[in-house]
Amino acid sequence: MGERRPTCSAGVAAGRKAQKDTNGDALWVWCYPSVTAELRTLLLRKCCLTDESKLLHTFVFGQYKRTWFYITTVEVQDSPALKKVTHFSIVLTAKDFNPEKYGAFTRILCRIYLKYGSPVKMMESYIAVLTKGICQSEENGSFLSKDFDARKAYLAGSIKDIVSQFGMETVILYTALMLKKRIVVYHPRIEAIQEFTRTLPALVWHRQDWSILHSYVHLNEEEVEALKACAGYVAGFTDSEVNSRPDLYDVYVNLADSEITISPVVKEAMTMGKLHKEIGQLIVQSAEDPDKSDSQVIKDISLKTKEILSTLASLTEVSDGNEKPTLNSEALKQKRFPPATENFLFHLAAAEQMLKI
């Protein structure tokens, strides 16, 4: 976020604090500023305190209706200030994607709460970061907002790991992202889901748009409806039942089994040809080069993308009264591209809103 102050709210369950007492009950203890009942219910569902499986997810993040949430959960051991508490979660909500920044901040707030058992001390640090972008403490650690650049968050995942797992099939993910399709990713472990899904938007680096990411979604009616309201997305689920929800995806990734399935609905738009083979080979060769970093691989893919977009731009025209160039279908046909390439460029023009209505 550079020098901008984080616009977020907190609670013990989240700059909010939810906690689980020795009776096994999950309680929403404190929140500043207030949040809607709908968001509170969602955040309690996301922190693992109400999860019957008893799995402890130390850090999770996701998005709901353009509000990002970051949740750190701690098991309480030998804290005189929290004698009746077994676990608690600190939740921060924000308008920007930056798991590293908000993860670091929630860990500091957790240490403060463990020590004092009261939101008051936490509040001091929270307000300090909100107003000055910094909180310092020898005991609990220091946090400087400007240390956490958004670009670093975008580059934190590993494209090389994705290519290592899916090889040439990575081009399916690239094509789906370029065409702004709906990608659903399943894995039973939320940590695996988050690591994988957060990296996918980097395949279309020219957009630098992480608002398409919904890394932790439950098959809950409100969440599903909110997701359906989005045009194209990358959504992560830990519930295998999502496989039987074809209304939610154009491309389905079973991360656990390394399988990618294209929905029949988008088969025509996603037809692969010579161009896709070229892109796939470029992605694989770049990712397999041991001397190249993940950011260099992203740059290689981005250069190919720019080449494709330049080709598309050369086939556009500016109509009267319309500032945005639109695709000239005749010019596209006259180029006599292979059918799959022509098809891809047409659908890409549609995704980039370059078709005449």
C-alpha positions as CSV (number, residue, x, y, z in Angstrom):
1,M,0.0,0.0,0.0
2,G,3.0,2.3,0.0
3,E,2.6,5.2,2.4
4,R,-1.2,4.9,2.6
5,R,-2.6,4.0,5.9
6,P,-4.5,0.7,6.1
7,T,-8.2,1.3,5.9
8,C,-9.3,-1.6,8.0
9,S,-11.3,-2.7,11.0
10,A,-10.2,-5.0,13.7
11,G,-11.7,-7.4,16.2
12,V,-10.8,-10.1,18.7
13,A,-12.3,-12.4,16.5
14,A,-11.2,-9.4,14.0
15,G,-9.4,-6.4,14.7
16,R,-12.2,-8.7,15.6
17,K,-11.7,-11.1,18.3
18,A,-13.5,-14.4,18.5
19,Q,-12.5,-16.7,21.2
20,K,-13.3,-20.2,22.4
21,D,-13.7,-20.7,26.1
22,T,-13.2,-23.9,28.1
23,N,-16.8,-24.8,27.6
24,G,-16.2,-25.1,23.9
25,D,-18.2,-22.1,22.9
26,A,-17.0,-19.6,20.3
27,L,-17.7,-16.0,21.3
28,W,-17.4,-12.7,19.5
29,V,-15.6,-10.6,22.1
30,W,-14.7,-7.2,20.6
31,C,-14.8,-5.3,17.4
32,Y,-13.8,-1.9,16.2
33,P,-15.4,-0.3,14.3
34,S,-18.6,-2.3,14.2
35,V,-19.4,-4.7,11.3
36,T,-22.7,-6.0,10.0
37,A,-24.3,-9.1,11.4
38,E,-23.8,-10.7,8.0
39,L,-20.1,-10.1,8.0
40,R,-19.7,-11.2,11.6
41,T,-21.4,-14.5,10.8
42,L,-19.1,-15.0,7.9
43,L,-16.0,-14.2,9.9
44,L,-16.9,-16.6,12.6
45,R,-17.3,-19.3,9.9
46,K,-13.9,-18.5,8.5
47,C,-12.0,-18.6,11.7
48,C,-11.7,-22.3,12.8
49,L,-13.1,-21.8,16.3
50,T,-16.5,-23.0,15.2
51,D,-15.1,-25.9,13.1
52,E,-16.0,-29.3,14.4
53,S,-12.9,-30.8,12.8
54,K,-10.7,-29.1,15.4
55,L,-8.1,-28.3,12.8
56,L,-6.2,-25.1,13.7
57,H,-5.5,-22.8,10.7
58,T,-3.0,-20.3,12.0
59,F,-3.7,-17.8,9.2
60,V,-6.4,-17.6,6.5
61,F,-7.4,-14.8,4.2
62,G,-10.2,-14.2,1.7
63,Q,-12.6,-11.8,0.2
64,Y,-16.3,-11.2,0.5
65,K,-18.2,-8.5,-1.4
66,R,-14.9,-6.6,-2.0
67,T,-13.9,-6.7,1.7
68,W,-10.7,-8.6,2.4
69,F,-10.4,-10.5,5.7
70,Y,-7.2,-11.7,7.4
71,I,-7.5,-14.1,10.4
72,T,-4.8,-15.3,12.7
73,T,-5.8,-17.9,15.2
74,V,-3.8,-18.8,18.3
75,E,-4.0,-21.6,20.9
76,V,-3.7,-20.2,24.4
77,Q,-1.2,-21.9,26.6
78,D,-0.1,-20.6,30.0
79,S,-1.5,-17.1,29.7
80,P,-2.6,-15.8,33.2
81,A,-4.6,-13.1,31.4
82,L,-6.7,-15.7,29.5
83,K,-7.3,-18.5,31.9
84,K,-10.7,-19.6,30.5
85,V,-9.8,-19.2,26.9
86,T,-8.4,-22.1,24.8
87,H,-8.1,-20.3,21.4
88,F,-8.8,-16.9,19.9
89,S,-8.7,-15.3,16.5
90,I,-7.8,-11.8,15.5
91,V,-9.5,-10.7,12.4
92,L,-8.6,-7.6,10.3
93,T,-10.8,-6.5,7.4
94,A,-9.4,-4.2,4.8
95,K,-9.9,-2.9,1.2
96,D,-6.6,-4.2,-0.2
97,F,-5.0,-7.5,-0.9
98,N,-1.8,-8.0,1.2
99,P,-1.6,-11.2,3.3
100,E,2.0,-10.6,4.4
101,K,1.1,-7.1,5.7
102,Y,-2.0,-8.0,7.6
103,G,-0.6,-11.4,8.7
104,A,2.3,-9.6,10.4
105,F,0.0,-7.1,12.0
106,T,-2.4,-9.7,13.3
107,R,0.5,-11.7,14.8
108,I,1.6,-8.6,16.8
109,L,-2.0,-8.0,18.0
110,C,-2.2,-11.6,19.0
111,R,1.0,-11.3,21.2
112,I,-0.5,-8.2,22.8
113,Y,-3.8,-9.9,23.6
114,L,-2.1,-13.0,24.9
115,K,-0.1,-10.9,27.4
116,Y,-2.9,-8.5,28.5
117,G,-6.1,-10.4,27.8
118,S,-7.8,-7.0,27.1
119,P,-8.6,-5.2,23.8
120,V,-7.4,-1.9,25.3
121,K,-3.6,-2.4,24.6
122,M,-4.4,-3.9,21.2
123,M,-6.5,-0.9,20.4
124,E,-3.5,1.4,21.1
125,S,-1.4,-0.4,18.5
126,Y,-4.3,-0.7,16.1
127,I,-4.9,3.1,16.2
128,A,-1.2,3.8,15.9
129,V,-1.0,1.8,12.6
130,L,-4.3,3.4,11.4
131,T,-3.1,6.9,12.0
132,K,0.7,6.7,11.6
133,G,1.3,3.5,9.7
134,I,3.6,2.2,12.5
135,C,3.5,0.5,15.9
136,Q,6.7,-0.3,17.8
137,S,7.3,-2.5,20.7
138,E,10.5,-4.3,21.7
139,E,8.4,-7.0,23.4
140,N,5.7,-7.6,20.8
141,G,7.5,-6.7,17.6
142,S,7.4,-3.7,15.3
143,F,5.1,-3.1,12.3
144,L,5.7,-0.5,9.6
145,S,2.9,-0.3,7.0
146,K,5.1,1.0,4.2
147,D,7.4,-2.1,4.4
148,F,4.6,-4.1,2.7
149,D,4.3,-3.0,-0.9
150,A,1.3,-4.3,-2.9
151,R,3.5,-5.5,-5.7
152,K,5.4,-7.7,-3.3
153,A,2.1,-9.3,-2.3
154,Y,1.3,-9.9,-6.0
155,L,4.7,-11.6,-6.5
156,A,4.7,-13.7,-3.3
157,G,3.3,-16.9,-4.9
158,S,5.2,-19.3,-7.0
159,I,4.3,-19.6,-10.7
160,K,7.1,-22.2,-11.0
161,D,5.4,-24.5,-8.6
162,I,2.1,-24.3,-10.6
163,V,4.0,-25.1,-13.8
164,S,5.8,-27.9,-12.0
165,Q,2.5,-29.5,-11.1
166,F,0.5,-28.8,-14.3
167,G,3.1,-28.5,-17.1
168,M,1.5,-27.6,-20.5
169,E,-1.9,-27.6,-18.9
170,T,-1.0,-24.3,-17.3
171,V,-2.0,-22.7,-20.6
172,I,-5.6,-23.7,-19.8
173,L,-5.4,-21.6,-16.6
174,Y,-3.8,-18.8,-18.6
175,T,-6.5,-18.9,-21.3
176,A,-9.3,-18.9,-18.7
177,L,-7.8,-15.9,-16.9
178,M,-7.2,-14.0,-20.2
179,L,-10.9,-14.6,-21.1
180,K,-12.1,-13.7,-17.6
181,K,-13.7,-17.1,-17.0
182,R,-14.7,-18.6,-13.6
183,I,-12.0,-20.8,-12.1
184,V,-12.8,-23.0,-9.1
185,V,-10.0,-24.7,-7.2
186,Y,-10.5,-27.6,-4.8
187,H,-8.1,-29.0,-2.2
188,P,-9.0,-30.3,1.3
189,R,-6.2,-28.1,2.8
190,I,-6.9,-24.4,3.0
191,E,-3.2,-23.6,3.1
192,A,-2.7,-25.3,-0.3
193,I,-5.7,-23.6,-1.8
194,Q,-4.5,-20.1,-0.7
195,E,-1.0,-20.6,-1.9
196,F,-2.2,-21.8,-5.3
197,T,-5.1,-19.4,-5.9
198,R,-3.2,-16.2,-4.9
199,T,-0.6,-16.9,-7.6
200,L,-3.0,-17.4,-10.5
201,P,-3.8,-13.6,-11.2
202,A,0.0,-13.2,-11.9
203,L,-0.5,-15.2,-15.1
204,V,-2.3,-12.1,-16.4
205,W,0.1,-9.6,-14.9
206,H,-0.9,-6.8,-17.3
207,R,-4.1,-6.4,-15.3
208,Q,-2.6,-6.6,-11.9
209,D,-6.1,-7.3,-10.6
210,W,-6.3,-9.4,-7.5
211,S,-10.0,-8.4,-6.9
212,I,-10.8,-11.6,-8.9
213,L,-9.4,-13.7,-6.1
214,H,-11.7,-15.4,-3.6
215,S,-9.3,-17.7,-1.9
216,Y,-11.6,-19.1,0.9
217,V,-15.2,-19.7,0.0
218,H,-17.7,-22.0,1.8
219,L,-20.7,-23.6,0.0
220,N,-22.9,-21.3,1.9
221,E,-25.9,-19.7,0.2
222,E,-24.9,-16.0,0.9
223,E,-21.2,-16.7,-0.2
224,V,-22.2,-18.6,-3.3
225,E,-24.6,-15.8,-4.4
226,A,-22.0,-13.1,-3.8
227,L,-19.5,-15.2,-5.9
228,K,-22.1,-15.6,-8.7
229,A,-22.5,-11.8,-8.9
230,C,-18.8,-11.6,-10.0
231,A,-18.1,-11.9,-13.8
232,G,-14.8,-13.8,-13.7
233,Y,-13.0,-15.1,-10.7
234,V,-10.6,-17.5,-9.0
235,A,-12.3,-19.2,-6.1
236,G,-10.9,-21.7,-3.6
237,F,-13.0,-24.3,-1.8
238,T,-12.1,-27.1,0.7
239,D,-15.4,-28.8,0.2
240,S,-15.3,-31.5,-2.5
241,E,-19.0,-31.0,-3.1
242,V,-18.1,-28.0,-5.2
243,N,-17.3,-30.5,-8.0
244,S,-21.0,-31.1,-8.4
245,R,-21.7,-27.4,-8.7
246,P,-21.1,-26.7,-12.5
247,D,-23.1,-23.5,-12.1
248,L,-20.0,-22.1,-10.3
249,Y,-17.2,-22.8,-12.7
250,D,-16.0,-22.7,-16.3
251,V,-12.7,-24.4,-15.3
252,Y,-12.4,-26.8,-12.4
253,V,-9.1,-27.5,-10.8
254,N,-8.8,-30.5,-8.5
255,L,-5.5,-29.5,-6.9
256,A,-5.2,-32.6,-4.8
257,D,-5.3,-34.9,-7.9
258,S,-3.6,-32.4,-10.3
259,E,-6.5,-32.4,-12.7
260,I,-8.0,-29.6,-14.7
261,T,-11.5,-29.9,-16.3
262,I,-13.0,-27.5,-18.8
263,S,-16.8,-27.1,-18.5
264,P,-18.7,-28.0,-21.7
265,V,-20.3,-24.5,-21.6
266,V,-16.9,-22.9,-22.4
267,K,-15.4,-25.6,-24.6
268,E,-15.8,-23.5,-27.8
269,A,-14.3,-20.3,-26.3
270,M,-11.5,-22.4,-24.7
271,T,-10.6,-24.3,-27.9
272,M,-6.8,-24.8,-27.9
273,G,-4.7,-24.4,-31.1
274,K,-1.2,-23.5,-32.4
275,L,-1.1,-20.2,-30.5
276,H,-2.0,-21.9,-27.2
277,K,0.7,-24.5,-27.8
278,E,3.3,-21.7,-28.3
279,I,2.2,-20.0,-25.1
280,G,2.3,-23.3,-23.2
281,Q,5.8,-24.1,-24.4
282,L,7.0,-20.6,-23.5
283,I,5.5,-20.9,-20.0
284,V,7.0,-24.4,-19.4
285,Q,10.5,-23.5,-20.8
286,S,10.7,-20.3,-18.8
287,A,9.4,-21.9,-15.5
288,E,11.8,-24.9,-15.9
289,D,14.9,-22.6,-16.3
290,P,16.7,-22.9,-13.0
291,D,18.3,-19.5,-13.5
292,K,15.0,-17.7,-13.7
293,S,13.1,-16.4,-10.7
294,D,9.3,-16.5,-10.4
295,S,9.2,-12.7,-11.3
296,Q,11.3,-13.4,-14.4
297,V,8.9,-16.1,-15.5
298,I,5.9,-13.7,-14.9
299,K,7.8,-11.1,-17.1
300,D,8.3,-13.7,-19.9
301,I,4.6,-14.6,-19.9
302,S,3.6,-10.9,-19.7
303,L,5.7,-10.1,-22.8
304,K,3.9,-12.8,-24.7
305,T,0.6,-11.4,-23.5
306,K,1.6,-7.9,-24.7
307,E,2.4,-9.3,-28.1
308,I,-1.1,-10.9,-28.3
309,L,-2.8,-7.7,-27.1
310,S,-0.8,-5.7,-29.7
311,T,-2.1,-8.1,-32.4
312,L,-5.6,-7.6,-31.1
313,A,-5.2,-3.8,-31.0
314,S,-4.1,-3.8,-34.7
315,L,-7.5,-5.3,-35.6
316,T,-9.5,-2.6,-33.9
317,E,-11.1,0.7,-35.0
318,V,-12.5,3.7,-33.2
319,S,-16.2,4.2,-34.1
320,D,-17.9,7.6,-34.1
321,G,-18.8,8.8,-30.6
322,N,-17.0,5.8,-29.0
323,E,-13.6,6.5,-27.5
324,K,-12.8,2.9,-26.9
325,P,-11.5,0.9,-29.9
326,T,-13.6,-2.0,-30.9
327,L,-12.7,-5.1,-32.9
328,N,-13.1,-5.0,-36.7
329,S,-14.4,-8.5,-37.4
330,E,-13.6,-8.2,-41.1
331,A,-10.0,-7.3,-40.4
332,L,-9.8,-10.3,-38.1
333,K,-11.1,-12.6,-40.8
334,Q,-8.8,-11.2,-43.5
335,K,-5.8,-12.1,-41.4
336,R,-6.6,-15.8,-42.0
337,F,-5.4,-16.9,-38.6
338,P,-5.8,-20.6,-37.7
339,P,-9.4,-21.1,-36.5
340,A,-8.4,-21.6,-32.8
341,T,-6.3,-18.4,-32.9
342,E,-9.1,-16.3,-34.5
343,N,-11.6,-17.8,-32.0
344,F,-9.3,-16.9,-29.1
345,L,-8.8,-13.3,-30.3
346,F,-12.5,-12.8,-30.8
347,H,-13.3,-14.0,-27.2
348,L,-10.4,-12.0,-25.8
349,A,-11.9,-8.9,-27.5
350,A,-15.2,-9.8,-25.7
351,A,-13.4,-10.1,-22.4
352,E,-11.7,-6.8,-22.9
353,Q,-15.0,-5.2,-23.9
354,M,-13.8,-4.5,-27.4
355,L,-16.8,-5.9,-29.3
356,K,-19.5,-3.6,-30.8
357,I,-22.8,-3.9,-29.0
